């Protein structure tokens, strides 16, 4: 029976061999692809001219990359968050609605340094983790309350990211970036084949300087927004009151917003805002559409966010 030491050496050598074979294969594939592209005009149609739109989210590890960055303070995100006078928090609906280009327009129009902190499958718990961990004290905290935000739910991605050390988080983030870069480069020359049918997914990048999402690919169903009629459950209303109280203790002014087509009726949210003495800035426009069908598509997100900006400016000046 081989000893544990020899077994470990065998595993180490095997892993090294796999890495070397992978690197050689990558180099050969990329080289052949480049030669074919340069010499065979008929293959130029295969080239991905917009390589940024490659669906890197299909990589399982990428789902927690943003949580790694923010929970461990990587990529230089701490300083701009602390400098922000206005911070947006909410779920992915907020991320799709208040995108990178909106944050830039908002700052220019108001003169207020701004940061966007929308996260998928996340709510109050994630927002407060960051607020407390980095002692964030913006003048205004804009909370998207159109769907479940006031909850103690913590997703598996958050738990997994929090369970890593600073070094492990940095390493996993680098591994994810390397995996994306490799597939990005290869798919410039090798088209993807859908064996089980085409599935359109969203491809999103994040501007870590202001937190805004850069949506480069999104389903284009153009489904009409349907306004809900449901009321926010009592437990969430209690958490909302407690959350607002904690923010006021920090000297933070809370403002509610509600992206069109969320979970709760606008009338109900208006009542909640009045009860808590919190401004509600939730414009309603005709003809808004979604793409997937939960998140506003690009044109609708632009219209909604611009309307929100106008309401904010009137409130801020008043």
C-alpha positions in Angstrom: 0.0 0.0 0.0 1.5 3.4 -1.0 2.1 5.9 1.8 0.2 9.1 2.2 3.3 11.0 1.2 3.7 9.3 -2.1 0.0 9.7 -2.8 0.3 13.4 -2.1 3.2 13.6 -4.5 1.3 11.8 -7.2 -1.7 14.1 -6.8 0.6 17.2 -7.0 2.3 15.9 -10.1 -1.0 15.0 -11.7 -2.4 18.5 -11.0 0.7 20.1 -12.4 0.4 17.9 -15.6 -3.2 18.9 -16.0 -2.3 22.6 -15.7 0.5 22.2 -18.2 -1.6 20.3 -20.7 -4.4 23.0 -20.3 -1.9 25.8 -21.0 -0.5 24.1 -24.1 -4.0 23.3 -25.4 -5.1 26.9 -24.8 -2.0 28.2 -26.6 -2.5 25.9 -29.6 -6.2 26.6 -29.9 -5.7 30.3 -29.7 -2.8 30.2 -32.2 -4.7 28.1 -34.7 -7.7 30.3 -34.4 -5.7 33.4 -35.1 -4.0 31.9 -38.1 -7.4 30.7 -39.5 -8.9 34.1 -38.9 -6.0 35.9 -40.6 -5.8 33.6 -43.6 -9.3 32.4 -44.3 -11.7 35.3 -45.0 -14.7 32.9 -44.8 -14.1 32.4 -41.1 -14.3 36.0 -40.2 -18.0 35.7 -39.7 -17.3 33.5 -36.7 -15.4 36.2 -34.8 -17.1 37.7 -31.8 -16.7 41.4 -32.5 -18.2 42.2 -29.2 -16.3 39.9 -26.9 -17.6 41.8 -23.8 -21.0 40.2 -24.4 -19.8 36.7 -23.8 -21.9 35.0 -21.1 -19.3 34.7 -18.4 -22.1 34.3 -15.8 -22.3 30.6 -16.9 -19.2 30.0 -14.8 -20.5 28.8 -11.4 -17.9 30.8 -9.4 -18.8 34.1 -10.9 -22.1 34.3 -9.1 -20.3 35.3 -5.9 -17.7 37.6 -7.3 -19.4 40.8 -6.3 -20.0 39.5 -2.8 -16.3 38.6 -2.6 -15.4 42.1 -3.6 -17.7 44.0 -1.3 -17.6 41.8 1.8 -13.8 41.7 1.7 -13.2 45.3 0.5 -11.4 44.3 -2.7 -11.0 46.2 -5.9 -10.8 49.6 -4.1 -14.5 49.8 -3.3 -14.3 51.0 0.3 -13.1 54.5 -0.3 -15.8 55.5 -2.9 -18.5 53.9 -0.8 -17.4 56.0 2.2 -17.2 59.2 0.1 -20.7 58.8 -1.3 -23.3 61.3 -0.1 -26.1 59.3 -1.7 -26.2 55.4 -1.7 -28.7 53.3 -3.5 -29.5 49.9 -2.1 -31.9 47.1 -3.2 -32.1 43.9 -5.2 -31.2 43.2 -8.8 -34.3 45.2 -9.8 -32.6 48.3 -8.4 -29.3 47.2 -10.1 -31.0 47.0 -13.5 -32.9 50.3 -13.0 -30.1 52.5 -11.6 -27.3 51.6 -13.9 -23.8 52.9 -14.3 -24.8 55.6 -16.8 -27.6 56.8 -14.4 -25.2 57.2 -11.5 -23.0 59.4 -13.6 -26.0 61.5 -14.7 -27.3 61.7 -11.1 -23.9 63.0 -9.8 -23.7 65.6 -12.6 -27.3 66.8 -12.0 -27.1 66.9 -8.2 -23.4 67.5 -7.4 -23.7 64.6 -4.9 -21.1 61.8 -4.9 -23.2 58.7 -5.4 -22.8 54.9 -5.1 -25.1 52.1 -6.2 -25.3 48.9 -4.1 -27.9 46.6 -5.8 -27.3 42.9 -5.3 -29.1 39.9 -6.7 -31.1 37.9 -4.1 -30.2 40.3 -1.4 -32.0 42.8 0.8 -31.6 44.6 4.1 -29.1 42.1 5.6 -26.5 42.6 2.9 -27.0 46.4 2.9 -26.5 46.6 6.6 -23.5 44.4 6.6 -21.7 46.9 4.3 -23.0 49.9 6.2 -21.7 48.6 9.5 -18.5 47.0 8.3 -17.3 50.1 6.5 -19.1 52.7 8.7 -20.9 54.2 5.8 -22.7 57.4 6.6 -24.3 58.9 3.5 -26.5 61.9 3.7 -29.2 60.0 1.8 -29.9 56.3 1.6 -32.3 55.4 -1.3 -34.0 52.1 -0.6 -35.8 50.2 -3.4 -38.8 48.7 -1.6 -40.7 47.5 -4.6 -39.9 43.8 -3.7 -38.7 42.0 -0.6 -36.0 44.2 0.9 -36.8 44.2 4.6 -35.8 40.6 5.3 -33.1 38.9 7.3 -32.5 36.4 4.5 -28.9 35.8 3.7 -28.2 33.9 0.4 -25.7 31.1 0.0 -23.5 33.3 -2.1 -23.1 35.7 0.9 -22.5 32.9 3.4 -19.9 31.4 1.1 -18.1 34.7 0.5 -18.1 35.5 4.2 -16.7 32.1 5.1 -13.5 32.8 3.2 -10.4 34.6 4.5 -9.2 37.8 2.8 -6.5 35.7 1.0 -9.0 33.1 -0.1 -11.4 35.7 -1.4 -8.7 37.5 -3.3 -7.5 34.2 -4.8 -11.0 33.0 -5.8 -11.7 36.4 -7.4 -8.4 36.1 -9.4 -9.3 32.5 -10.5 -12.7 33.6 -11.7 -11.2 36.5 -13.7 -8.6 34.2 -15.2 -11.4 31.7 -16.2 -13.4 34.5 -17.8 -10.4 35.9 -19.6 -9.5 32.4 -21.0 -13.0 31.7 -22.3 -13.3 35.3 -23.6 -10.2 34.9 -25.7 -11.0 31.4 -27.0 -14.5 32.4 -28.0 -13.2 35.1 -30.2 -12.3 32.3 -32.6 -14.5 29.3 -31.5 -18.2 29.9 -31.6 -20.4 28.5 -28.9 -22.8 25.7 -29.8 -26.1 25.4 -28.0 -26.8 21.6 -27.8 -30.1 22.0 -25.9 -31.4 25.1 -27.5 -30.6 28.8 -27.1 -31.0 30.4 -23.7 -30.6 34.2 -23.5 -29.0 35.3 -20.3 -28.0 38.6 -18.8 -24.4 39.6 -19.0 -23.5 42.3 -16.4 -20.3 44.1 -15.5 -19.9 46.4 -12.5 -18.2 49.8 -12.3 -16.6 49.5 -8.9 -15.9 53.2 -8.8 -19.6 54.0 -8.5 -21.2 50.5 -8.1 -23.4 50.9 -11.1 -24.2 47.9 -13.3 -23.2 47.8 -16.9 -25.7 45.6 -18.7 -24.3 44.5 -22.0 -26.7 41.6 -22.7 -30.3 41.1 -21.6 -33.3 39.2 -22.9 -35.4 41.3 -25.2 -38.9 40.0 -24.6 -40.3 43.6 -24.2 -43.1 42.5 -21.8 -45.4 45.2 -20.5 -45.0 46.2 -16.8 -47.9 45.0 -14.7 -48.5 46.9 -11.5 -49.1 44.7 -8.4 -51.9 44.9 -5.9 -50.4 43.0 -3.0 -49.6 44.6 0.4 -46.3 44.3 2.2 -46.6 41.6 4.9 -46.6 42.7 8.6 -43.2 41.2 9.4 -41.6 43.2 6.7 -43.3 46.4 7.8 -41.9 45.9 11.3 -38.4 45.4 9.9 -38.8 48.5 7.8 -39.6 50.6 10.9 -36.6 49.1 12.7 -34.3 49.6 9.7 -35.3 53.3 9.3 -34.8 53.9 13.0 -31.2 52.4 12.9 -30.3 54.6 9.9 -31.6 57.7 11.6 -29.4 56.9 14.6 -26.5 57.0 12.2 -27.6 60.4 10.9 -28.8 59.0 7.6 -31.9 60.3 5.8 -33.8 57.3 4.3 -35.7 57.7 1.0 -37.9 55.0 -0.4 -38.3 54.3 -4.1 -40.2 51.6 -6.0 -39.3 50.4 -9.4 -42.4 49.9 -11.6 -43.8 46.4 -11.7 -42.5 45.2 -8.3 -44.2 43.0 -5.7 -46.2 45.6 -3.7 -48.8 48.1 -4.7 -47.7 51.7 -4.9 -50.6 52.8 -2.6 -49.5 50.4 0.1 -45.9 51.7 -0.1 -47.2 55.2 0.1 -49.0 54.4 3.3 -45.9 52.7 4.7 -43.7 55.8 3.8 -46.2 58.1 5.5 -46.3 55.9 8.6 -42.5 56.1 8.9 -42.2 59.7 7.8 -40.0 58.7 4.8 -40.2 60.4 1.4 -41.4 58.0 -1.4 -40.0 58.9 -4.9 -41.6 56.4 -7.2 -42.5 57.8 -10.6 -45.1 55.9 -12.7 -44.8 56.1 -16.5 -46.8 54.6 -19.3 -45.4 52.0 -21.6 -42.6 50.6 -19.5 -41.4 47.1 -20.4 -39.3 44.3 -19.0 -37.0 41.8 -20.6 -37.1 38.7 -18.5 -39.9 39.6 -17.2 -38.7 41.0 -13.8 -36.1 43.7 -14.6 -36.7 46.8 -16.7 -35.1 46.7 -20.1 -32.6 49.3 -21.2 -35.0 52.0 -22.6 -37.4 51.6 -19.7 -34.7 51.7 -17.1 -33.5 55.0 -18.7 -37.0 56.5 -18.6 -37.7 55.4 -15.1 -34.3 56.5 -13.6 -34.5 59.9 -15.4 -38.0 60.4 -13.9 -36.7 59.4 -10.5 -33.9 61.9 -10.9 -36.3 64.7 -11.5 -38.4 63.8 -8.5 -35.2 63.6 -6.3 -34.1 67.0 -7.5 -37.4 68.6 -6.6 -37.4 66.9 -3.2 -33.8 67.8 -2.5 -34.3 71.5 -3.4 -37.6 71.6 -1.3 
